[in-house]
């Protein structure tokens, strides 16, 4: 045990022993006094563990999402419902941000008018129109959009298409 860690252990033990002795002197039984002294020792050991400022040997790491999980759905699910049962503005913004990222992998820009026809062709009008117009009204439309974006990833499993492979410069 190093010197910095010994200080809190000695202080906790001394405080526990003094408190246990005083309680025994006031009429508590000697096993209760010993128990208080042991609690002081345990407190000193815990204090020494935290007082050093060193990171624990086995620090908890944050788990990376596994491939194939739908963390995108959990990230937008909390913001979907508005007051009247319609999709809230923040939910639409999150859905469009997700669509923008997925379409960007294929060289398409959700905000570019030149890509609107290609987006409608790949996603279908039922899923593309709410995304392009920005007016998503129901959970069913959200599900259609997410299903179409997921199917887009499956149909181009050979790699993302870019504007260069589509004939654009």
C-alpha positions in Angstrom: 0.0 0.0 0.0 1.4 3.4 -1.0 1.7 6.3 1.4 -1.2 8.2 -0.2 -3.6 5.3 0.3 -2.4 4.6 3.8 -3.6 7.9 5.2 -7.3 7.4 4.6 -7.2 3.8 5.9 -5.4 4.9 9.1 -7.8 7.9 9.6 -10.8 5.7 9.0 -9.5 3.0 11.4 -8.6 5.6 14.1 -12.0 7.3 13.8 -13.8 4.0 13.9 -11.8 2.8 16.9 -12.3 6.1 18.9 -16.1 6.1 18.1 -16.4 2.4 19.0 -14.5 3.0 22.3 -16.7 6.0 23.2 -19.9 4.1 22.4 -18.6 1.2 24.5 -17.9 3.7 27.3 -21.4 5.0 27.1 -22.9 1.6 27.6 -23.0 -0.3 24.3 -21.8 -3.9 24.3 -18.2 -4.5 23.2 -19.2 -6.4 20.0 -21.2 -3.3 18.9 -18.1 -1.2 19.5 -15.9 -3.6 17.5 -18.5 -3.5 14.7 -18.3 0.4 14.6 -14.5 0.1 14.5 -14.7 -2.3 11.6 -17.1 0.0 9.8 -14.5 2.8 10.2 -11.9 0.5 8.7 -14.2 -0.3 5.8 -14.9 3.4 5.3 -11.2 4.2 5.3 -10.5 1.6 2.7 -13.3 2.9 0.5 -12.0 6.5 1.0 -8.5 5.3 0.0 -10.0 3.8 -3.2 -11.6 7.0 -4.3 -9.1 9.5 -2.9 -6.3 8.5 -5.3 -8.0 9.8 -8.3 -6.8 6.9 -10.4 -9.2 5.2 -12.8 -10.5 1.8 -11.7 -8.6 -1.2 -13.1 -11.7 -2.4 -14.9 -13.4 0.7 -16.2 -16.8 0.3 -17.7 -16.6 0.8 -21.5 -19.4 2.0 -23.7 -20.7 -0.8 -26.0 -20.7 0.0 -29.7 -23.9 -0.9 -31.4 -23.8 -4.3 -33.1 -24.2 -4.5 -36.9 -27.8 -4.9 -37.9 -29.4 -3.3 -34.9 -32.0 -0.6 -35.4 -30.6 2.0 -33.1 -31.9 4.6 -35.6 -35.4 3.7 -34.6 -34.8 4.1 -30.9 -33.1 7.5 -31.5 -36.2 8.9 -33.3 -39.0 7.0 -31.5 -39.2 9.4 -28.5 -39.9 12.4 -30.7 -42.5 11.0 -33.1 -45.8 11.7 -31.4 -47.0 15.3 -31.1 -50.0 16.6 -29.1 -52.7 15.6 -31.5 -51.3 12.3 -32.6 -49.5 13.7 -35.6 -45.8 13.5 -36.0 -44.0 16.3 -34.3 -41.6 18.7 -36.1 -38.7 17.3 -34.2 -39.7 13.8 -35.2 -39.8 14.9 -38.9 -36.4 16.6 -38.5 -34.9 13.4 -37.1 -36.5 11.2 -39.8 -35.2 13.5 -42.5 -31.7 13.5 -40.9 -31.7 9.7 -40.9 -32.9 9.6 -44.5 -30.3 12.2 -45.5 -27.6 10.0 -44.1 -28.9 6.8 -45.7 -29.4 8.5 -49.1 -26.0 10.2 -48.8 -24.4 6.7 -48.8 -25.8 6.3 -52.3 -24.7 9.7 -53.6 -28.2 11.2 -53.3 -29.0 14.5 -51.5 -32.4 14.8 -50.0 -32.3 18.6 -50.3 -31.2 18.7 -53.9 -34.0 19.1 -56.4 -31.9 17.3 -59.1 -31.9 14.1 -57.0 -35.7 14.1 -56.3 -36.6 12.0 -59.3 -33.9 9.4 -58.5 -35.1 9.3 -54.8 -38.7 8.7 -55.9 -37.5 6.0 -58.2 -35.5 4.2 -55.5 -37.8 4.6 -52.5 -41.2 4.7 -54.3 -43.6 7.7 -54.2 -45.3 6.6 -51.0 -42.0 6.8 -49.1 -40.3 9.6 -51.0 -43.1 12.2 -51.1 -43.3 12.7 -47.3 -39.5 12.9 -47.1 -39.1 15.3 -50.0 -42.1 17.5 -48.9 -41.2 17.4 -45.2 -44.8 16.7 -44.2 -45.0 13.3 -42.4 -48.4 13.0 -40.8 -48.7 9.4 -39.4 -46.7 6.6 -37.9 -47.6 4.5 -41.0 -45.8 7.0 -43.2 -42.8 6.9 -40.9 -42.8 3.1 -41.1 -43.1 3.2 -44.9 -40.1 5.6 -45.1 -38.0 3.5 -42.8 -38.8 0.3 -44.6 -38.0 1.9 -47.9 -34.7 3.3 -46.6 -33.8 -0.2 -45.2 -34.7 -1.9 -48.5 -32.5 0.7 -50.3 -29.6 -0.6 -48.3 -30.4 -4.2 -49.1 -30.8 -3.7 -52.9 -27.4 -2.1 -53.2 -25.4 -4.6 -51.2 -22.5 -4.5 -53.7 -21.5 -1.1 -52.4 -22.8 2.4 -52.3 -23.5 4.1 -55.6 -22.0 7.5 -56.2 -22.8 10.3 -58.6 -19.9 9.2 -60.7 -21.4 5.7 -61.2 -24.8 7.2 -62.0 -23.4 9.3 -64.9 -23.4 12.6 -63.1 -20.3 14.8 -62.6 
